[in-house]
Amino acid sequence: MDVFMLIVSVGLAAHVVVTVRSIQRVRVQEAAAFHAGELGHYALAYLAGGADHVAATAITLLTHTGDLRVSRGARLHRVQAPVSRDAIERAALAAVPRSGISAAALRRETGESPAMDGLRRDLAEQGLVLRGDRLERLRQLVNGLRAVSVLAFVGVAATLLALFAEGARWQLLLWLLLLLSTAVSATVVCEDLRRSRRGELTGDGMERLALAMRTHPQGWGDVPMNVALYGPGASPDAHLREGLGGSRTPRWSRGRASYG
């Protein structure tokens, strides 16, 4: 039994190490089809917070330019017909019916638009976000890591019960150390990928985002870049900020702007 538990403990720990290395390999993007030049604010918004954040950025900026009007309850109305401009903005304006639309609904419609798919595709071609196949592989690896974490925590609980029943044998303490370190390590990796943009951005993407945040500190510079990088809180309209969740900053933007 002692040998079996030792094998299980070491096996789970080794699986975590192998999976983490596989995650690192998946995130090493192949050479980009072309090198990205200066990134626009919608591209940076995607790096900072994904499609949902890009949509919120577009809505906020369209209210700044007067193309969208905000009424009570964060309901949005189009002031003029869509004109030739950025594809994301055209998609947002085209989704607004005559009767108006809530900010949350427009955010969802814009985030699911073909224009958003095109933006993500462009960023993938530039090597800044993971391609679809790599992203799917990453999700599979993370799901496997979560399963290992659960098994390790179950092992920790079982070992603690054995310690209470049998006393502090060195074998039990060794299993406890191995299982606890395995469970914590796997959980930390999964949570880091979930809470930050590390799960979708490549190393180059993280570096470009960090550079943009250093170049455009929060509260300084032009409004489009501030909204793109730090959220729609720059809007002076309280109804719109509430409708878009404007008090929230993109998860990665809350943290330290570096990649490691």
Buried (B, 14 or more C-beta within 10 A) or exposed (E): EEEEBBEBBBEBBEBBEEBBEBBEEBBEBEEBEEEBEEBBBBBBBBBBBBBBBBBBBBBBBBBBEEBBBBEEEBBBBBBEEBEEEBBBBBBBBBBBEEEBBEBEBBBBBBBBBEBBEEBBEBBBBBBBBBBEEBBEBBEEBBEBBBEBBEBBBEBBEBBBEBBEEEEEEEBBEBBBEBBBBBBBBBBEBBEEBEEBBBBBBBBBBBBBBBEBBEEBEBEEEEEBBBBBBBBBBBBEBEBBBEBBBBEBBBBBBEBEBEBE
